[in-house]
Amino acid sequence: QEDQESETPQITILFDESEGVASTASNYYFLFDMSGSMDERCSGKRKIDGAKEAVTRFMKNILDDVNIGLMLLGTRSGDDYAEALPIASGNKEEFLKIINSLHPSGGTPLGEALSASVDKIVEQYKKQLGYGTYRIIIITDGEQTGIDLKKPCNYLAQHGFIGLYSIGLCMKSSHTLKKYSLSYRAANNYEELEQALVEATAESDVFDPNLFDENLYKADSTNR
């Protein structure tokens, strides 16, 4: 992804400072695949069941002041994807309640959902006035069923402050997302899925105000 970012012009983010608060909070936005193939078995159990258990264990490591959000793939309604939980802090219990209620269905419109996720992250970026860290974390067991990933991934690359972390669950070969992701992990069992999630949220790039790149955003002074 580094080469892609260096070649891709960055989008200037406009925001009104009167409508936000500077915050260095971390933001993790999860795309969870609940498509029909998640009903298949892998490593001794249904993929959806193993993923639920891994996510539940993983969430114990997430601090309460971290902002998390959730987008679901395979909703079988509307565009076959939908935001299930807006980005916020203190919502781990609600996050797990949603995850543990899921039943596999529908397709895998990764491209469409990824573009929508970038827009959700941008909204949060504006609220934090350009401060903080931002990651989209995808858990999927198959290739997309919607639009080609190139356009939405290029759209994400135009927002250099967003890191894409992808996890391919029980896949026979690497996912197309691998070439677009800051980090890609193949998880062949649920312990590896849990570890991949831990790595995706590791605080290796905690926001440093001293390194803040003012070129990635621009305050909209016309609304002050």
N, C-alpha and C positions, 0 to 999 in steps of 0.2 A: 504493500500500500504506500510505502514511502515514495517510490517513483511516481505513482499515480498522483499523489498529493502535490509533488513538486511541479508537475506538468499541468495541473488543473487550476484554472483561475478561481480564486476564493470569492464567495459571495459576501458582500458587505451587509452586516446585520444592522438594521435601524431599530432603535428603541427609545422610549421616553423615560428618562431617569426618574421622573416623578411617579412612575407606575411600577418601579422595581426597588429592590433593596440589595445592596452588595452583599453577596454571600459566597463563601468558598465551599459550600456543601457539595458532596459528591452525588452524582445522579446516575442511576442504573436503570435503563429501560429494557425490559425483557420482551422478546418475541418468542412465544411458546407454541410449538407445533402440536395441534390436537387433531390433525388430519386422520383419515381412516386407517392409514398404515401404522399409526401408533397403537392399534389394537393387535398388531402382530407380536409374536413372541421373540425375545432376544435374551440371552444370558439367563434362561430359566424362568422368565416371567413376561407378562405383557409389557411392552415398552412404556405405555402410559402409566402403569403401576410402578415400574421401576423408576421412571422419571419423577413421579410424585414423591416417592420416598427420598430420592436424591436431593430434590429441591427443598424438601422439608428439613432434611439434615443440614443442608447448606445455609438456609436462612437463619439458623442459630448464630452464624458468624457475622451477620449484618447488623451494624449498630443502628440504634433507633433514630439517630439524627441524619441518617443517609436517606436521600430521596429515591424511591423506587416506583416504577410504573409497569404496566403489563398490557401487551397486545396479544391477542389470540389469533392463530391461523386455523381455518377449518370450521368456522362458525355456522356454515350452511345457511346463512342469512345475509341479505345485502350483498356486499362485495366478498363474502366468505372470509372476512377478517374484521376485527373490531377491538377497540380499546376496552379492556375490562377493568382497568384501574389507572386513574390519572396519576401523574408523577407527584409524589408527596412524601413526607416523612411520617413515621409512627404508624404505618399501615401494613406492617408485616403480617399481622393476624388476618387481615382481610385478604391480603395477597395469597396466603396459604389456603384460606377458605375457598377461594376461587379455584386455585390449582387442584385442590383435592376433590372438587366437584365436577371436574371435566370428564367428558366421555368422547372418545375418538369419533370424528365425523368430518365430512367435507374434504376440501382440497388443500393446497399449499401455495397460496398467492403471496409468495415471499416478496416479490418486487413491489407490488402495490403496498403491502404492509410496511416495507422498509421505507418507502418514500413518506408514508404517513407518519412513521416513527420519527424521521428526521424533523418533520414539521412540529411534532410534539416536543422534541428536544429543543428546537429553536425557541419555542414559546417559553420554556423554562430558562433558557439562556438569557432571554430578555429580562425575565423576572429577577435574575441574579446579576443583572447588569454586566454580563460578560465574564463573571468570576465563576470559579468552581470547575469540576471535572465532569465529563459527559461520556457515557458509554452505552452503546446498543449491544445487547447480548442475545444472540439467537440460538435457540435449541431446536434442532430439526432432524428428522430421520429420512428426508428425501429431497429431491430437486423440486424447484418451483413448478407450479401448474399454471401460473399466470403469465405476465409479461416477462420478457428477457431481463436478466438482472443487470445488464450493463448500464442502462440509463439510470435506474434508481441508485446504483452504486456510484456512478459518476456524480449524481446529485449529492450523495452523502460526502464524497470526496471534496466537493466545493465548500463544505463546512468542516474546515480542518480541526476544529475543536472537538469533534465527535469521533470517538474510537469505536470501530466495529469489531466485536469479538464473537466468533461463530463456533458452534459445537455441532459436529455431525454425529448423531447417535446411531450406533449399530448399522453403519453404512459400509457397503462392500468396497467402495472407493471414495476418494476425497470429493467433497461437495464443491460445486462451482464457486461458492462463496470464498473458498480458500484464497483465490487470487485477489480478492477485493478486501480481505479482512486484515486488520492490524495483527490479529492472532486467530489461528484456526486450530482446533483440537478435535481429534477423532476419539470418540468415547465408545468402546466396544462392550462396556458393561456399566453398571450404575455407580460403582465406586469411581470409575474414571470420569463419569459425568459430574459427580460431585466435586472431584478435584479440579476439573476444567472450569467449573463455576467459581471455585475459590480463586483460581489463577486469574480469571476474567475480572474479578473485583479486587484483586490485590492492589494495595495503595502504592504502586511503584511510580505513579505520576501524580502524586498529590499536588493540588494547585499551589503554585508559588507566586504570590502577588508581585514579587520582584522581577519575574519573568513574563509578566502579563503583556500580551501582544495587542496593542491598541489598533493594529491594522485589521484585526479580524472583526471589529465592530465599529459602529459609528453612532453616536448619540443623535437622536432626532431633536434638534434644538427648536424646531418650529412649534413643538407642542408644549414648550415650557412657559 
